[in-house]
Amino acid sequence: DRSLEIAYSVKDSRVRVLSDGKHRRLPYRLNQITAEAQYDLIGRMDADDLISPNRFEKQLAILKSPEIDLVTTGLCSITNDNRPIGMRRGSSNGPITGRKLLLGQCGIVHAAMLGRKAWFMRNPYDETTMLTEDYELWIRAYANKDFRLHILNEPLYYYREENTVTPEKLLKAYSSQIGLMKKYGCLGFSRYGLALAIAKSRCKSALVKGLALQNKTDLLLKKRNAPIIDESLLRHFNREIEMIQKTNLPR
C-alpha cells in the first residue's frame, strides 16, 4: 500500500523511518520503539487511524503530574471512508481494579496511549503474546503495583475498525483472556468468581462462533460502541476528520 514509500517521502528532521524488512509482529516493535525513543514520552497510534489535533496537548497537560505515568483517551469509531459510527469512553465507575482489568471493563484504548519512556522500560511487552499484548501488560503492571493510568474520557482518537473485528481475532483474544485470568485471578476473584468469569469468556467464544456461522459478526462491532446521538458532537467529529485530511505532509 506504499506506506513505506510515503513515510520516506516526508521531509522533516523530526521524522525517522526504521525498516528492516522483517515481520516481527507488534509486541517486538513496541519494545523496539521504547529502545529507539530519544525523549521522555512515547505516544502511540495505529497506522490506519486518525487522531484529534488536540490529543497530545490534552494528554501532556495530565502528564505534568508526577503521580501519572500513562494517559489514554476515549475513541470515535470510523468506517473505512471516515464516517463516524460510534464511540467508546473509558471506565468512570471508580478506580481501576484487578477484577475490572481481568474482565476487560476499564475501556483502556491502547493505541491512544501516551506514557513515560521510563515506565515502558520497566514494563516491556511480552513478545510471546499476540493480539492481547496490551491486556497482558496492564494486568502484569497492576500486579506489580506499577500502573498509574489516567483515562481521559474525551474521544480524541479516531479508530478505523470496520472489517477488523474478525471471529479469528476475537477467539484468540478470548483464549488469551482465559489464560491471563488463570494466571492473575488472585487479583480480584474468589475461586468461584474466577470460575464464573472463565465460563462467561467461554460463552462469548461460543457466541462469536455462532454469529460467524450466520455471517453476522458485524453485530459485535455495533455492541462495542455507543451510538453518536448528539448532533453537535457528530458535527465536531466530522470537522476534525476533514481538518486532518486537509493537513499536508512536509515534502
C-alpha positions in Angstrom: 0.0 0.0 0.0 3.1 2.3 -0.4 3.2 3.0 3.3 7.0 2.8 3.5 7.4 4.9 0.3 5.1 7.6 1.7 7.0 7.6 5.1 10.3 8.0 3.3 8.9 10.9 1.3 8.3 13.0 4.4 11.0 15.7 4.6 11.1 16.7 8.2 14.1 16.4 10.5 11.9 15.2 13.3 10.9 12.1 11.4 12.9 8.9 11.5 11.9 5.9 9.4 13.0 2.5 10.7 12.6 -0.5 8.4 14.4 -3.9 8.4 12.1 -5.7 6.0 11.2 -8.3 8.6 7.8 -9.3 10.0 8.5 -9.3 13.8 4.9 -8.6 15.0 3.6 -5.8 17.1 4.9 -6.6 20.7 8.5 -6.8 19.3 8.1 -3.4 17.5 6.5 -1.8 20.6 9.6 -2.7 22.6 11.8 -1.5 19.8 10.0 1.9 19.9 10.9 2.2 23.6 14.5 1.4 22.9 14.7 3.8 19.9 12.8 6.7 21.6 15.1 9.7 22.1 12.9 11.7 24.5 11.0 11.1 27.7 7.5 10.4 26.4 6.2 7.8 23.9 2.9 8.3 22.0 1.1 5.5 20.3 -1.3 5.3 17.3 -2.0 2.6 14.7 -1.1 3.1 11.1 -4.6 3.3 9.7 -6.2 5.6 12.3 -6.5 9.3 12.9 -6.0 11.5 16.0 -7.5 14.7 17.1 -5.2 17.7 16.6 -5.6 18.4 20.3 -4.9 14.8 21.5 -1.3 15.2 22.6 -1.8 18.7 24.1 -4.6 17.4 26.4 -2.6 14.3 27.4 0.5 16.3 28.1 -1.4 18.5 30.5 -2.3 15.5 32.6 1.2 14.0 32.5 2.5 17.2 34.1 1.5 15.4 37.3 4.4 13.2 38.6 1.7 10.8 40.0 0.7 9.7 36.5 2.7 7.5 34.1 0.2 6.8 31.4 -2.7 8.7 29.8 -5.2 7.3 27.3 -8.4 8.7 25.7 -11.8 7.8 24.5 -12.4 7.0 20.8 -14.6 7.6 17.9 -15.1 4.6 15.7 -14.9 5.4 12.0 -15.6 3.4 8.8 -13.1 2.9 6.0 -14.4 6.0 4.3 -14.0 8.1 7.5 -17.6 8.2 8.7 -18.1 8.4 12.5 -20.4 5.5 13.5 -20.0 5.2 17.3 -17.8 6.0 20.3 -16.3 4.4 23.4 -15.2 6.1 26.6 -13.1 4.7 29.5 -14.5 3.5 32.8 -15.7 6.2 35.1 -17.1 3.8 37.7 -14.5 4.3 40.4 -10.8 3.3 40.4 -9.2 0.7 38.2 -9.1 -2.7 40.0 -7.6 -6.1 39.2 -11.1 -7.5 38.7 -12.1 -4.8 36.2 -8.8 -5.3 34.3 -9.3 -9.1 34.1 -12.9 -8.7 32.9 -11.8 -6.0 30.3 -14.2 -3.4 31.8 -11.8 -0.4 32.0 -12.1 0.7 28.4 -8.3 1.3 28.0 -7.5 2.4 24.4 -4.1 1.0 23.8 -3.5 2.9 20.5 -4.3 6.2 22.2 -1.7 5.8 24.9 0.8 8.5 25.8 3.3 7.4 28.5 6.7 7.9 30.1 9.6 6.1 28.4 10.8 5.1 31.9 7.5 3.3 32.5 7.8 1.3 29.3 11.4 0.5 30.1 10.3 -1.0 33.4 7.3 -2.8 31.8 8.2 -4.2 28.4 5.6 -6.0 26.3 5.6 -9.8 26.4 6.8 -10.6 22.8 5.2 -14.1 23.0 1.7 -12.6 23.5 -0.2 -11.9 20.3 -3.4 -9.7 19.9 -3.7 -9.2 23.7 -0.2 -7.8 24.4 -1.7 -4.6 25.9 -4.2 -6.5 28.1 -1.4 -8.7 29.4 0.8 -5.7 30.1 -1.8 -3.7 32.0 -2.6 -6.7 34.3 1.1 -7.5 34.9 1.9 -3.9 35.7 -1.1 -3.7 38.0 0.0 -6.9 39.8 3.5 -5.2 40.2 1.8 -2.1 41.6 3.1 0.0 38.7 0.0 1.0 36.8 -0.6 4.7 37.4 -3.0 5.4 34.5 -5.4 8.3 33.8 -8.2 7.7 31.4 -9.2 10.9 29.5 -12.8 10.1 28.5 -13.0 12.6 25.7 -12.9 10.9 22.3 -9.6 12.1 20.9 -8.8 9.0 18.8 -10.4 8.0 15.5 -10.3 4.3 15.4 -10.8 2.6 12.0 -12.3 -0.8 13.0 -14.7 -1.6 10.1 -14.0 -5.2 9.0 -11.2 -5.6 11.6 -13.3 -7.3 14.3 -12.9 -10.8 12.9 -14.0 -14.1 14.6 -10.5 -15.4 14.4 -9.1 -12.4 16.3 -11.9 -12.5 18.9 -11.5 -16.2 19.6 -7.7 -15.8 20.0 -8.3 -12.8 22.4 -10.8 -14.7 24.5 -8.4 -17.7 24.7 -5.7 -15.4 25.9 -8.0 -13.7 28.3 -8.8 -17.1 29.9 -5.1 -17.8 30.3 -4.5 -14.5 32.0 -7.5 -15.0 34.3 -6.0 -18.3 35.4 -2.6 -16.7 35.9 -3.7 -13.5 37.7 -7.1 -14.4 39.0 -6.0 -13.8 42.6 -6.0 -10.0 41.8 -9.8 -9.8 42.1 -11.6 -13.1 42.3 -12.6 -15.8 44.7 -12.3 -19.3 43.4 -16.0 -19.3 42.5 -15.8 -15.8 40.9 -12.9 -16.8 38.8 -14.7 -20.0 37.5 -17.7 -17.9 36.6 -15.6 -15.3 34.8 -13.9 -18.0 32.7 -17.3 -19.6 32.0 -18.5 -16.2 30.7 -15.5 -15.8 28.5 -16.1 -19.3 27.0 -19.7 -18.3 26.4 -18.6 -15.3 24.5 -16.4 -17.6 22.3 -19.4 -19.8 21.6 -21.5 -16.7 20.7 -18.8 -15.5 18.3 -18.7 -18.9 16.6 -22.5 -18.8 16.2 -22.5 -15.4 14.7 -19.7 -16.3 12.4 -21.8 -19.2 11.1 -24.7 -16.8 10.4 -22.3 -14.2 8.9 -23.4 -11.6 11.5 -20.2 -10.7 13.2 -20.9 -7.0 12.3 -23.2 -7.1 15.3 -20.2 -7.4 17.6 -18.8 -4.1 16.4 -22.1 -2.4 17.0 -22.2 -3.7 20.5 -18.8 -2.4 21.3 -19.7 1.2 20.6 -22.3 3.7 21.9 -24.3 5.4 19.1 -23.5 9.1 18.5 -26.8 10.7 19.3 -25.6 14.2 19.9 -25.7 16.0 16.6 -23.3 18.7 17.7 -20.7 16.0 18.7 -21.2 14.3 15.3 -20.5 17.7 13.6 -17.4 18.1 15.7 -16.1 14.7 14.7 -16.7 15.4 11.0 -15.0 18.8 11.2 -11.9 17.3 12.9 -11.7 14.5 10.3 -11.9 17.0 7.5 -9.2 19.1 9.1 -6.9 16.1 9.5 -7.4 15.1 5.9 -6.5 18.6 4.7 -3.2 18.6 6.6 -0.3 18.5 4.2 2.8 16.4 5.0 6.2 18.2 4.6 7.6 17.1 1.2 
